[in-house]
Amino acid sequence: MADVEKNGEARWYVAHTYSGYENKVKVDIEKTIENRKLEDQIFEVLVPMQDVVEVKDGKKKQVSKKLFPGYVLVNMIMNDATWYVVRNTRGVTGFVGPGSKPVPLTESEMKNLGIRVPEMEIDVEVGDIVKVVAGAWEGTVGTITDINTGKQSVTIEVDIFGRATSVEISFMDVTKMD
């Protein structure tokens, strides 16, 4: 069964489908969302398409093709109910991830797919002290040396083995210390 996301945050997950069933799966998941009133947990279902030019009978024709045949992207809060709905939709064979543990797409993977990552603003300045609240550096306290709004990250200086070291952390993973 799926683990509940710690912070109940919506992320993009990839569901594997039978080839040719992508649009049917999308429609079926959207119907289930409506029927089960899950609009506040499953937000969007995408079948990424790409416009390509095909030459048929000597004529150029623009057509849309599936970017990832056999896959559907789902923006949702992962919990037992949402996992069950998607996993048990006719045509879905499972989520992408090891075993039954779905792995969400990273921000860079989302950007590469053309999925807009919501811009975050952060109320900190260079010199502020922040605490890392998630990820590999969780619990670490450091001083902000740089803010990169394009990458949605801050660079903090932390003390590792008595040496000052710069570490880049996502806006979502830090909180300002008072």
KOLFI-69902 format. One record per residue (C-alpha): x, y, z. Coordinates in steps of 0.1 Angstrom, whole numbers, plus 5000, padded with zeros to 4 digits. Example, Ala and Ser with C-alpha at 12.3 -4.5 7.8 and 13.67 -1.06 7.14 Angstrom:
((5123; 4955; 5078));
((5137; 4989; 5071));
This chain:
((5000; 5000; 5000));
((5011; 5036; 4995));
((5028; 5056; 5022));
((5009; 5088; 5030));
((5030; 5118; 5021));
((5043; 5135; 5053));
((5030; 5169; 5045));
((5000; 5160; 5023));
((5015; 5179; 4994));
((5004; 5173; 4958));
((5030; 5158; 4936));
((5031; 5144; 4900));
((5031; 5107; 4898));
((5034; 5085; 4867));
((5009; 5056; 4862));
((5017; 5029; 4837));
((4988; 5019; 4814));
((4982; 4994; 4786));
((4994; 5009; 4754));
((4965; 5027; 4736));
((4945; 5031; 4769));
((4961; 5064; 4780));
((4931; 5086; 4771));
((4905; 5061; 4784));
((4924; 5059; 4817));
((4925; 5098; 4819));
((4887; 5100; 4813));
((4880; 5071; 4838));
((4902; 5087; 4866));
((4885; 5121; 4860));
((4850; 5104; 4863));
((4861; 5087; 4895));
((4874; 5119; 4910));
((4840; 5135; 4903));
((4820; 5105; 4916));
((4840; 5101; 4948));
((4844; 5138; 4954));
((4882; 5136; 4953));
((4888; 5170; 4936));
((4907; 5182; 4967));
((4931; 5152; 4964));
((4936; 5144; 4927));
((4940; 5176; 4908));
((4950; 5168; 4872));
((4955; 5139; 4849));
((4977; 5144; 4818));
((4985; 5124; 4787));
((5015; 5145; 4774));
((5012; 5151; 4737));
((5037; 5164; 4711));
((5030; 5180; 4677));
((5050; 5164; 4650));
((5050; 5167; 4612));
((5044; 5135; 4593));
((5047; 5130; 4556));
((5020; 5108; 4541));
((5014; 5104; 4503));
((5040; 5132; 4498));
((5020; 5157; 4519));
((5031; 5172; 4552));
((5006; 5169; 4580));
((5008; 5181; 4616));
((4996; 5155; 4641));
((4997; 5151; 4678));
((5014; 5120; 4692));
((5017; 5107; 4727));
((5050; 5118; 4742));
((5051; 5087; 4765));
((5029; 5059; 4751));
((5017; 5037; 4779));
((5020; 5064; 4806));
((4997; 5089; 4823));
((5008; 5117; 4846));
((4986; 5123; 4877));
((4989; 5154; 4900));
((4977; 5142; 4934));
((4982; 5140; 4971));
((4994; 5104; 4976));
((4973; 5086; 5003));
((4956; 5052; 5005));
((4924; 5065; 4988));
((4940; 5082; 4959));
((4965; 5053; 4954));
((4936; 5029; 4953));
((4916; 5050; 4928));
((4944; 5053; 4903));
((4958; 5018; 4908));
((4924; 5002; 4903));
((4914; 5022; 4872));
((4908; 4998; 4843));
((4939; 4999; 4820));
((4963; 5010; 4848));
((4990; 4984; 4855));
((5007; 5003; 4883));
((5027; 5033; 4893));
((5063; 5040; 4883));
((5085; 5033; 4913));
((5100; 5003; 4932));
((5075; 4977; 4942));
((5042; 4993; 4952));
((5058; 5026; 4963));
((5051; 5053; 4937));
((5079; 5078; 4932));
((5069; 5114; 4925));
((5086; 5133; 4896));
((5113; 5158; 4907));
((5110; 5195; 4899));
((5136; 5192; 4871));
((5118; 5162; 4856));
((5085; 5183; 4857));
((5102; 5213; 4840));
((5117; 5190; 4813));
((5081; 5178; 4806));
((5069; 5213; 4803));
((5049; 5211; 4835));
((5049; 5244; 4852));
((5063; 5243; 4887));
((5045; 5268; 4909));
((5067; 5297; 4918));
((5073; 5301; 4955));
((5082; 5333; 4973));
((5103; 5331; 5004));
((5105; 5358; 5031));
((5142; 5356; 5038));
((5173; 5376; 5030));
((5210; 5369; 5026));
((5224; 5367; 5062));
((5192; 5352; 5077));
((5195; 5320; 5097));
((5173; 5291; 5085));
((5167; 5256; 5095));
((5164; 5228; 5070));
((5131; 5210; 5076));
((5133; 5182; 5049));
((5157; 5162; 5028));
((5192; 5150; 5035));
((5201; 5181; 5055));
((5170; 5180; 5077));
((5177; 5195; 5111));
((5207; 5215; 5099));
((5209; 5252; 5107));
((5228; 5276; 5084));
((5232; 5312; 5072));
((5218; 5322; 5038));
((5246; 5333; 5014));
((5226; 5334; 4982));
((5190; 5333; 4970));
((5182; 5319; 4935));
((5145; 5326; 4927));
((5149; 5309; 4892));
((5159; 5276; 4908));
((5136; 5282; 4938));
((5166; 5276; 4962));
((5188; 5292; 4988));
((5225; 5285; 4994));
((5233; 5282; 5030));
((5266; 5279; 5048));
((5269; 5250; 5072));
((5296; 5238; 5094));
((5309; 5203; 5084));
((5339; 5190; 5103));
((5348; 5225; 5114));
((5348; 5239; 5079));
((5322; 5263; 5064));
((5306; 5245; 5034));
((5279; 5259; 5010));
((5248; 5238; 5004));
((5219; 5245; 4980));
((5185; 5238; 4995));
((5150; 5242; 4979));
((5127; 5270; 4992));
((5103; 5243; 5003));
((5129; 5227; 5026));
((5138; 5256; 5048));
((5122; 5277; 5075));
((5134; 5310; 5089));
((5147; 5310; 5124));
((5135; 5338; 5147));
